[in-house]
Amino acid sequence: ATYTTGLMENGWALAITAGRRWAEEGYTDGTVYDANSISASIEKKINDKHSINFTSIYTPNRRGKSAGMTQEVFDIKGKRYNSHWGYQDGEKRNSRIREIEEPILMLNHYWTISDKTTLNTNVTHQFGHIGNSRIDYNGGNPDPTYYKKLPSYYLSFDPQFNNESEAFDRLQKFSNDGQIDWGSLYLGNQSSTNQGFTDAFILYEDRNDDKQWSFNSILNTELADNITLDAAVNYSTLKSHNYAKVLDLLGGSGYLDGDKFLFTDSNVSNPNRLVYEGDTFKYNYNFLSTTYDGFAQAQFKYSKFDFYVGGQYGKTTHQREGLYQNGNFANNSLGKGKKLDFTKLGGKAGFTYKISGKHLLDMNGAYLQDAPTLRNSFSNSRENHNIVDNLTEVKTTSFDASYIFRSSILKTRLTGYYSKIEDATEVSFFYTEGLSGLNDTETFLQEALDGVDKRNIGIEFGAEAQVTPTIKLKAAAAVGEAVYTSNPNVNLSFIGNDDLGNTVAFNESYGKASLKDYKVAGGPQRAASIGFEYRDPKYWWFGATANFFSNAYLDVSAISRTTAFSVDQGTGIKFPNYDDATARELLKQEKFDDYMLVNLVGGKSFKFGKKYIGFFASINNVFNETYKTGGYEQSRKSNYTELLEDNSRPSRLFGPKYWFGRGTTYYMNVYLRF
């Protein structure tokens, strides 16, 4: 619902919008959804030169997340399956809930300095939190898709490890249920308490509470009839408090705060600490970031030729402040770490050449040097101050050129683009086996890539034709390629045991990952769409589109493409069974199948006096197409011997995890305007 007053005689104006959307679950099983929104804006026109506006936006939302799944899980349970939930007291309960509650308050001052110059100054404050819940455990892994619970774990070409009877039992159990057993978690905690131990399971959330202030002042002035100047100064500061928070003890009486594998404390100043609902535990730190920059752009307009040129300069600082002294990194976790300084530098230019009233040429180019994100600046921010190696500004170069044709019947645009990203960093976390060369067979790694370069190049075309007063035809196509253009450096951090059995923190370089020419994952790199729209003079309309997608790829594992894949890290010698041709096949990037989606949409409106009532409805994926929207290689088996063995099984234990698109879905909206 929306209510607006417009500008009233007393110089005030008011606009309020409120909405709510909710669902017990979406297309994927167990994905609860609850979203609310309200926006209020009030403005006072002081005089012809000054006005002040205050705007507030509050959009809390809460949704259940869905899980990626291996091909084995998909074959058994189908595309609507979600391993994150289970029944509790007859209701579906999702363990992975994402909650966002970050209000925005904005104060604007508009100043009309003269007929040719305006100044807009604003101050914005955003605060609140983002939380992502999950189960933590000191007992068995409660995930129903944990590899030891699946049929494939009991099937092997090696008769010594083959148990078809157990595999069949697991198949039946997973087919008939395959969800989190909340009741067993409560019973497990009761059993632990009765035996004098701390809780085995809790529900907690990874939480960040942000406080961000920003200031912007934007000047627009007309230097001449055909020359306009835009200039701005910006300042922002962020304090992001990151920690884990206990949500539910699941019937238990207290949970031990520490590393369950290495038996170290999360905070050595508070050893052997038991935590309860609402407590902070596990990790606790602040991200501190400050940015200031200036921007100026001049625009020139002539009868046949328009062009602009602009530039930007600024500074960004990042810093980590540890609030816990982590037991694994007691000398490198508490207090403020090193302050990281980055320079923001950019320039852009472009022009439009008007061949005629119907034909235009448009070209744009830009270069931007900016700070890496906070997340990709620190290799393991939850536990220590360590910085990603060779950290520097990320450089982006882009260029695009378009031919535009516009007439009363036909509108078309043909665009070619090129962009390059250099010196990016990427940080990820995963378990792996058989890699470290240490006594541990299973290791939790922090992987930091530096020197990541990517290139995007392609052509896009769009056309719209009003063939009759009531019928419009639409078409679009995009052919592109997104690839890695460098072999980034790989640095691994992990806690393991040395040859003497001592617990040691390792930080080791694994050389370069051979990622060059691999495709960048992130959706189809080729797409086409064709459709029509019919609008009847009696205020009803109908449309249909057929959409074609291809050249989407699986996200590849970097560590599997280092020398650690072919060389035993314990001995430094290549694996005796290593074969180049087999290795190339194992490391070949998976390309997803092409697919087509047909969508229908239509609506009608009615007028009753000054009131309007209308609706529109849509059906997406009419033919219930099954398709993959994304996925990634698991890095659990990251050397040749381990990966070859996993691929030789009847069904892989650690195959890629995929996300699948929705089947046929329906939507309807009804509105009233008065």
C-alpha atoms as one frame of an Amber mdcrd trajectory, in Angstrom:
protein
   0.000   0.000   0.000   1.224   3.470  -0.902  -0.031   6.893   0.200   1.285
  10.220  -1.118   0.142  13.808  -0.542   2.104  15.606  -3.227   3.351  19.101
  -2.402   0.803  20.717  -0.083   0.091  24.443   0.268   2.122  24.655   3.473
   5.241  23.392   1.641   5.197  19.877   3.109   5.013  16.597   1.175   4.610
  13.086   2.546   4.899   9.592   1.027   4.479   6.277   2.870   4.724   2.763
   1.453   4.237  -0.492   3.364   4.195  -4.098   2.227   4.384  -7.692   3.390
   5.208 -10.943   1.605   5.286 -14.331   3.269   5.121 -18.041   2.544   5.315
 -21.259   4.518   7.772 -22.394   1.859   8.796 -21.518  -1.675   9.318 -23.840
  -4.630  12.166 -25.610  -2.830  11.102 -27.664   0.195  11.479 -26.041   3.614
  12.241 -22.517   2.395  10.115 -20.375   4.707   9.812 -16.720   3.634   8.768
 -13.696   5.671   9.459 -10.160   4.462   8.112  -6.810   5.576   8.860  -3.349
   4.255   8.021   0.219   5.128   9.333   3.453   3.711   8.452   6.950   4.875
   9.625  10.163   3.282   8.796  13.685   4.367   9.981  16.845   2.671   9.730
  20.530   3.511  10.129  23.192   0.850  11.593  26.068   2.832  11.669  28.515
  -0.076  12.458  28.550  -3.781  16.117  27.789  -3.072  16.086  25.323  -0.184
  14.252  22.135   0.732  14.968  19.379   3.232  13.969  15.729   2.894  14.102
  12.920   5.451  13.670   9.340   4.230  13.619   6.126   6.254  13.581   2.574
   4.876  13.031  -0.554   6.964  12.817  -3.913   5.175  13.342  -6.828   7.593
  13.207 -10.230   5.931  13.739 -13.815   6.957  14.049 -16.777   4.604  15.001
 -20.425   4.685  18.023 -21.299   2.571  18.359 -24.245   0.211  21.347 -26.549
  -0.228  23.384 -27.549  -3.220  23.320 -31.274  -3.920  25.437 -33.907  -5.611
  24.150 -35.824  -8.618  23.519 -38.838  -6.366  21.262 -36.819  -4.056  19.429
 -35.252  -7.007  18.809 -38.654  -8.627  17.239 -39.941  -5.414  15.303 -36.888
  -4.182  14.747 -34.548  -7.161  15.194 -30.805  -7.673  12.879 -29.627  -4.885
  14.872 -31.453  -2.220  16.541 -29.405   0.511  18.720 -31.046   3.182  18.599
 -28.068   5.568  15.254 -28.893   7.200  13.477 -31.592   9.174  10.198 -32.089
  11.015   9.891 -30.942  14.631   6.537 -31.435  16.348   4.971 -31.940  12.921
   6.293 -28.644  11.500   9.097 -28.114   9.022  12.092 -26.438  10.675  14.944
 -25.129   8.536  18.373 -25.016  10.208  19.705 -22.460   7.722  17.757 -19.215
   8.117  19.014 -15.955   6.656  17.749 -12.887   8.497  18.382  -9.308   7.380
  17.337  -6.278   9.403  19.222  -3.144   8.353  17.238   0.124   8.494  18.411
   3.151   6.493  17.979   6.775   7.600  18.770   9.532   5.094  18.697  13.314
   5.428  18.939  15.382   2.223  19.354  19.096   1.668  18.564  20.468  -1.805
  19.941  23.896  -2.634  19.167  25.708  -5.860  22.104  28.110  -5.861  21.097
  29.673  -9.172  19.196  28.858 -12.332  22.240  26.919 -13.498  23.670  25.441
 -10.293  22.303  23.005  -7.691  23.859  21.313  -4.683  22.515  18.147  -3.048
  24.047  17.163   0.300  23.026  14.066   2.246  23.949  12.126   5.353  23.001
   8.452   5.592  23.107   6.046   8.516  22.595   2.318   8.037  22.618  -0.078
  10.979  21.236  -3.441  12.030  22.318  -7.019  11.466  22.558  -9.957   9.076
  22.399 -13.467  10.524  22.839 -16.904   8.947  21.959 -19.829  11.192  23.363
 -23.358  11.185  23.890 -26.353  13.473  27.189 -26.719  15.332  28.047 -30.125
  16.697  30.467 -32.038  18.878  28.730 -35.289  18.039  27.970 -36.860  14.678
  27.311 -34.655  11.648  23.511 -34.083  11.547  23.463 -33.281   7.811  21.306
 -35.952   6.125  23.536 -35.717   3.005  26.756 -36.301   4.965  28.687 -38.728
   2.789  28.734 -41.578   5.323  24.900 -41.571   5.360  24.481 -41.975   1.589
  24.282 -45.254  -0.376  27.441 -44.450  -2.372  29.583 -44.720   0.759  28.893
 -48.459   0.876  29.460 -49.132  -2.826  32.919 -49.622  -4.301  34.624 -51.531
  -7.088  36.859 -52.947  -4.386  34.986 -55.983  -2.932  36.643 -55.381   0.424
  34.723 -52.112   0.814  31.528 -53.054  -1.012  28.377 -53.615   1.075  25.349
 -53.737  -1.220  22.970 -54.698   1.577  23.878 -51.650   3.663  23.772 -49.459
   0.547  20.228 -50.646  -0.185  19.145 -49.919   3.392  20.639 -46.423   3.170
  18.888 -45.849  -0.147  15.524 -46.774   1.344  16.072 -44.619   4.405  17.203
 -41.605   2.394  14.430 -42.010  -0.190  11.723 -42.172   2.472  13.071 -39.417
   4.699  16.441 -37.765   4.114  15.808 -34.778   6.414  17.367 -33.461   9.630
  16.233 -35.499  12.639  15.614 -32.729  15.165  14.374 -35.208  17.756  17.678
 -37.078  17.735  19.558 -33.816  18.372  17.496 -33.164  21.510  18.000 -36.773
  22.648  21.732 -36.496  21.938  21.998 -33.433  24.176  20.043 -35.148  26.959
  22.347 -38.166  26.726  25.451 -35.961  26.861  24.116 -34.157  29.946  23.246
 -37.440  31.699  26.777 -38.700  31.093  28.322 -35.521  32.498  29.367 -34.060
  29.126  28.468 -30.726  27.553  25.926 -30.395  24.750  26.561 -32.247  21.510
  24.448 -29.942  19.268  23.340 -26.311  19.193  21.757 -23.969  16.698  23.701
 -20.740  16.223  24.028 -17.953  13.709  26.976 -16.316  11.982  26.187 -12.699
  12.637  27.415  -9.288  11.569  26.081  -6.097  13.123  26.908  -3.149  10.896
  27.017   0.557  11.622  27.750   2.673   8.574  27.746   6.446   8.146  28.123
   8.114   4.773  28.242  11.720   3.622  27.842  12.896   0.023  27.701  16.331
  -1.554  26.895  16.566  -5.273  27.242  19.731  -7.322  25.639  20.180 -10.739
  26.334  23.341 -12.689  25.777  24.508 -16.244  29.010  26.168 -17.372  27.587
  27.025 -20.787  24.523  26.199 -22.847  26.181  22.968 -23.960  28.560  22.212
 -21.067  27.552  20.706 -17.726  29.786  19.845 -14.781  29.000  17.273 -12.081
  31.256  17.055  -9.034  30.953  15.126  -5.782  32.783  14.411  -2.545  32.015
  11.256  -0.570  32.963   9.923   2.844  31.898   6.693   4.520  32.899   4.752
   7.609  31.922   1.213   8.557  32.175  -0.752  11.784  31.091  -4.337  11.217
  30.897  -6.539  14.315  31.264 -10.197  13.302  30.587 -13.000  15.754  28.762
 -16.278  16.348  25.649 -16.196  18.534  23.921 -19.119  20.231  20.254 -19.285
  19.183  18.994 -22.553  20.665  20.614 -25.120  22.984  18.205 -27.746  21.566
  17.255 -28.964  25.015  20.833 -28.962  26.299  22.366 -27.338  29.348  25.543
 -25.699  28.017  27.921 -25.853  25.040  31.718 -25.834  25.259  33.261 -22.903
  23.376  36.331 -24.145  21.546  37.808 -25.968  18.554  36.205 -29.418  18.643
  39.033 -30.998  16.626  42.075 -29.435  18.281  40.625 -28.840  21.770  41.732
 -25.204  21.896  39.733 -22.291  23.327  38.041 -19.691  21.155  39.177 -17.128
  23.714  42.134 -18.116  25.900  41.283 -15.389  28.420  38.105 -17.365  29.204
  39.121 -21.055  29.007  36.713 -24.016  29.121  33.785 -21.632  28.862  30.232
 -22.908  28.600  27.888 -20.794  26.466  24.112 -20.458  26.563  21.350 -18.944
  24.449  22.173 -15.385  23.399  25.915 -15.735  24.132  28.686 -14.760  21.748
  31.159 -17.582  21.111  33.404 -19.234  18.522  34.775 -15.982  17.002  34.383
 -12.278  17.740  35.971  -9.386  15.849  35.317  -6.035  14.165  35.957  -4.963
  10.604  36.810  -1.245  10.399  36.760   0.489   7.036  36.887   4.124   5.934
  36.595   5.552   2.419  36.754   9.071   1.069  36.887  10.125  -2.559  36.132
  12.920  -5.002  34.598  12.726  -8.470  34.165  15.187 -11.340  32.618  14.773
 -14.759  32.121  17.270 -17.599  29.504  16.728 -20.316  29.540  18.464 -23.687
  26.545  18.492 -26.061  26.554  19.514 -29.718  24.145  19.038 -32.604  25.876
  15.899 -33.939  28.248  14.932 -31.169  27.978  14.558 -27.375  30.830  13.470
 -25.139  31.856  13.339 -21.482  35.023  12.867 -19.475  35.338  12.172 -15.760
  37.812  11.258 -13.057  37.864   9.943  -9.489  40.428   9.854  -6.681  40.213
   8.627  -3.111  41.554   6.502  -0.276  40.258   3.405   1.520  41.537   1.802
   4.731  40.672  -1.653   6.088  41.511  -3.005   9.543  40.628  -6.000  11.685
  40.103  -5.652  15.444  40.074  -8.955  17.325  37.875  -9.170  20.420  38.922
 -12.762  21.237  42.422 -14.123  21.764  42.056 -17.297  19.743  43.730 -20.389
  21.145  45.180 -21.374  17.758  46.637 -17.894  17.131  47.196 -16.474  20.620
  49.818 -13.962  19.426  48.007 -12.838  16.288  44.315 -12.449  17.026  43.557
  -9.942  19.818  43.399  -6.170  19.365  43.879  -4.177  16.196  45.872  -5.622
  13.330  47.740  -3.810  10.597  45.875  -0.977   8.870  45.621  -1.587   5.130
  45.720   1.464   2.858  44.462   1.527  -0.722  44.211   4.235  -3.375  41.033
   4.649  -5.403  41.784   6.014  -8.858  39.582   6.085 -11.915  38.762   7.754
 -15.172  36.067   7.375 -17.787  35.105   8.933 -21.092  32.534   8.384 -23.778
  30.734   9.903 -26.699  27.547   9.659 -28.758  27.647  10.427 -32.465  24.257
  11.210 -34.000  24.454   9.968 -37.570  20.848  11.056 -38.004  17.692  11.259
 -35.934  17.337   7.477 -36.217  20.944   6.280 -36.173  23.376   6.736 -33.269
  26.811   5.472 -32.307  27.715   5.308 -28.609  31.102   4.433 -27.073  32.308
   4.329 -23.440  35.564   3.460 -21.745  36.642   3.365 -18.104  39.504   2.430
 -15.816  39.032   1.962 -12.057  41.492   1.049  -9.350  39.771   0.246  -6.061
  40.300  -1.538  -2.758  39.569  -5.260  -2.446  36.577  -6.172  -0.317  37.051
  -6.694   3.405  36.248 -10.384   3.090  38.922 -10.893   0.424  41.600  -8.914
   2.292  42.074 -11.259   5.274  42.842 -14.955   4.831  41.151 -16.113   8.063
  39.504 -13.127   9.742  37.543 -15.251  12.223  40.714 -16.389  13.964  43.635
 -14.066  13.186  45.009 -10.870  11.598  46.647 -12.627   8.618  46.453 -10.667
   5.364  46.158 -12.199   1.905  49.588 -12.338   0.256  50.434  -9.722  -2.397
  47.314  -7.754  -1.512  46.849  -4.698  -3.704  44.164  -2.644  -5.431  41.832
  -4.379  -7.890  42.044  -2.899 -11.393  39.102  -2.899 -13.782  39.251  -1.798
 -17.423  36.087  -1.710 -19.522  34.994  -0.635 -22.988  31.708  -0.855 -24.874
  30.430   0.363 -28.247  26.826   0.428 -29.445  24.924   1.055 -32.632  21.368
   2.285 -31.946  18.482   2.550 -34.387  15.197   4.165 -33.367  12.075   4.683
 -35.437   8.352   4.824 -34.747   8.080   1.087 -35.496  11.466  -0.457 -34.741
  14.009   0.064 -31.967  17.280  -1.901 -32.005  20.594  -1.836 -30.181  23.776
  -3.774 -30.970  26.526  -3.612 -28.319  30.006  -5.040 -28.096  31.793  -5.011
 -24.727  35.129  -5.863 -23.187  36.165  -5.779 -19.537  39.229  -6.936 -17.665
  39.714  -7.417 -13.919  43.269  -7.678 -12.580  44.888  -8.379  -9.194  41.699
  -9.601  -7.531  41.783 -11.875  -4.475  39.476 -14.727  -3.474  39.219 -16.416
  -0.062  37.439 -19.736   0.568  37.194 -22.441   3.254  36.832 -26.202   2.864
  37.877 -29.650   4.084  40.352 -31.648   2.048  42.101 -35.032   2.316  45.512
 -36.310   1.353  46.929 -32.880   0.622  48.897 -31.584   3.583  51.473 -34.353
   3.719  51.082 -34.307   7.504  49.679 -36.868   9.889  46.151 -35.536   9.446
  44.113 -37.219   6.719  41.344 -34.620   6.902  42.241 -30.932   7.098  40.163
 -27.761   7.250  41.819 -25.196   4.992  41.652 -21.487   4.405  42.538 -20.927
   0.758  43.581 -17.451  -0.412  44.144 -16.696  -4.090  45.967 -13.554  -5.198
  46.686 -12.259  -8.679  43.311 -13.379 -10.035  42.703 -11.908 -13.509  39.483
 -12.281 -15.503  38.261 -11.165 -18.933  34.700 -10.661 -20.176  34.025 -10.107
 -23.865  30.857 -10.365 -25.893  28.119  -8.983 -28.104  24.515  -8.171 -27.148
  21.567  -7.400 -29.422  18.064  -6.221 -28.604  15.120  -5.334 -30.836  11.531
  -4.234 -30.300   9.016  -3.790 -33.130   5.520  -2.293 -32.842   4.170  -4.224
 -35.836   0.562  -3.155 -35.236  -1.012  -0.750 -32.738  -1.718  -3.744 -30.482
   1.116  -6.211 -31.186   4.748  -5.778 -30.199   7.539  -8.249 -31.043  10.659
  -8.466 -28.887  13.985 -10.244 -29.362  17.329 -10.265 -27.587  20.563 -12.218
 -27.818  23.861 -12.241 -25.937  27.005 -14.128 -26.882  29.858 -13.744 -24.440
  32.864 -15.350 -22.872  34.108 -14.940 -19.290  37.461 -16.589 -18.601  40.372
 -16.534 -16.186  43.406 -14.934 -17.829  46.026 -15.647 -15.165  47.330 -18.434
 -12.991  46.833 -17.013  -9.479  48.997 -17.757  -6.477  47.563 -20.175  -3.912
  48.270 -19.825  -0.214  46.860 -22.289   2.329  46.441 -21.806   6.070  45.495
 -24.658   8.357  46.010 -26.161  11.798  47.607 -29.589  11.771  50.050 -31.927
  13.493  53.766 -31.931  12.758  55.945 -35.060  12.664  56.159 -35.029  16.458
  52.391 -34.854  16.874  52.387 -31.236  17.995  49.544 -28.937  16.967  50.975
 -26.276  14.651  49.552 -23.401  12.589  50.730 -23.686   8.984  50.757 -20.955
   6.355  52.171 -22.319   3.120  52.379 -21.298  -0.522  51.260 -23.966  -2.970
  52.485 -22.095  -6.023  50.223 -21.186  -8.906  46.883 -22.682  -9.854  46.569
 -23.369 -13.585  43.252 -21.543 -14.020  44.105 -19.625 -17.205  41.483 -20.173
 -19.956  39.038 -21.883 -17.565  35.574 -20.357 -17.778  34.345 -18.141 -14.931
  31.221 -19.609 -13.343  28.194 -17.424 -12.706  25.429 -18.250 -15.157  24.960
 -18.829 -18.894  27.446 -17.020 -21.136  25.082 -17.236 -24.102  21.380 -16.428
 -24.136  18.608 -15.543 -26.557  14.979 -14.539 -26.131  12.079 -14.037 -28.511
   8.543 -13.048 -27.624   5.497 -10.940 -28.271   3.073  -8.746 -26.374  -0.559
  -8.005 -27.265  -2.315  -4.983 -25.708  -6.025  -4.718 -26.391  -7.761  -1.314
 -26.431 -10.119  -2.720 -23.786  -7.280  -2.702 -21.230  -6.169  -6.298 -21.261
  -2.821  -7.617 -22.404  -0.969 -10.883 -22.908   2.628 -11.834 -23.663   4.873
 -14.831 -24.135   8.636 -15.319 -24.369  10.864 -18.267 -25.216  14.305 -17.996
 -23.615  17.343 -20.056 -24.588  20.428 -20.454 -22.365  23.778 -22.165 -22.945
  27.466 -22.195 -22.045  27.140 -22.235 -18.261  29.995 -23.851 -16.359  30.837
 -25.439 -13.037  33.050 -23.428 -10.663  36.406 -25.211 -10.519  38.650 -25.997
  -7.548  41.878 -23.987  -7.515  43.859 -26.292  -5.230  43.216 -29.217  -7.587
  45.045 -27.296 -10.301  48.303 -26.723  -8.416  51.333 -29.012  -8.396  49.877
 -30.545  -5.226  47.480 -32.384  -7.525  50.247 -34.419  -9.153  52.968 -34.411
  -6.482  52.818 -36.111  -3.087  53.330 -33.225  -0.640  54.899 -35.548   1.922
  57.655 -36.895  -0.356  57.829 -34.255  -3.100  57.612 -37.031  -5.712  54.983
 -37.334  -8.449  52.351 -39.999  -7.731  53.527 -43.285  -9.307  50.148 -43.922
 -10.959  49.905 -40.408 -12.449  48.822 -40.260 -16.091  48.647 -36.969 -18.018
  45.682 -37.938 -20.212  43.663 -39.185 -17.246  44.529 -36.044 -15.272  43.303
 -33.804 -18.095  40.010 -35.678 -18.136  39.644 -35.442 -14.354  40.269 -31.684
 -14.436  38.100 -30.926 -17.457  35.594 -28.199 -16.554  31.983 -29.360 -16.651
  29.706 -27.519 -19.068  26.023 -27.557 -18.131  23.360 -28.679 -20.593  21.561
 -26.056 -22.693  17.958 -25.333 -21.774  14.895 -23.347 -22.831  12.309 -21.650
 -20.620   8.905 -20.493 -21.865   7.132 -17.822 -19.792   3.616 -16.402 -20.090
   2.289 -13.150 -18.637  -0.975 -11.245 -18.907  -3.292  -8.840 -17.139  -6.310
  -6.560 -17.237  -7.422  -3.314 -15.589 -10.883  -1.880 -14.917 -11.930   1.704
 -14.246 -14.836   2.564 -11.954 -15.174   6.329 -11.759 -11.853   7.519 -10.315
 -10.888   4.054  -9.101  -8.745   1.487 -10.927  -8.752  -2.249 -10.268  -6.402
  -4.538 -12.093  -4.408  -7.729 -12.027  -1.577  -9.397 -13.820  -0.499 -13.029
 -13.687   2.457 -15.026 -14.933   3.463 -18.639 -15.483   7.203 -19.234 -15.581
   8.893 -22.322 -17.020   5.662 -23.550 -18.570   7.116 -26.915 -19.629   8.714
 -27.649 -16.245  12.253 -27.758 -17.617  14.947 -29.167 -15.307  18.225 -27.234
 -15.461  21.280 -26.371 -13.393  21.719 -22.754 -12.317  25.186 -23.207 -10.804
  27.502 -25.438  -8.870  31.042 -26.006  -7.717  33.665 -28.721  -7.516  34.257
 -30.027  -4.024  37.910 -29.803  -3.029  37.716 -32.705  -0.575  39.622 -34.997
  -2.957  42.247 -32.609  -4.247  45.111 -34.793  -5.453  45.302 -37.166  -8.407
  45.132 -40.430  -6.459  42.218 -39.350  -4.262  40.221 -37.821  -7.151  40.824
 -40.797  -9.450  39.593 -43.163  -6.750  36.486 -41.035  -6.136  35.704 -40.905
  -9.865  36.121 -44.681 -10.128  33.303 -45.371  -7.684  29.835 -46.339  -8.998
  28.617 -43.038  -7.518  31.016 -40.320  -6.390  31.255 -39.511  -2.672  32.491
 -35.984  -3.280  31.182 -35.092  -6.692  30.271 -31.517  -7.642  27.407 -29.837
  -5.815  24.698 -28.258  -7.965  21.802 -25.859  -7.660  18.778 -26.434  -9.848
  16.280 -23.947 -11.228  12.617 -23.897 -10.324  10.062 -25.888 -12.221   6.725
 -24.390 -13.243   5.730 -21.519 -10.947   2.723 -19.210 -10.855   2.254 -15.631
  -9.720  -0.704 -13.242  -9.515  -0.948  -9.615  -8.411  -4.186  -7.702  -7.822
  -4.152  -3.943  -7.213  -6.531  -1.121  -6.345  -5.755   2.543  -7.002  -7.963
   5.371  -5.734
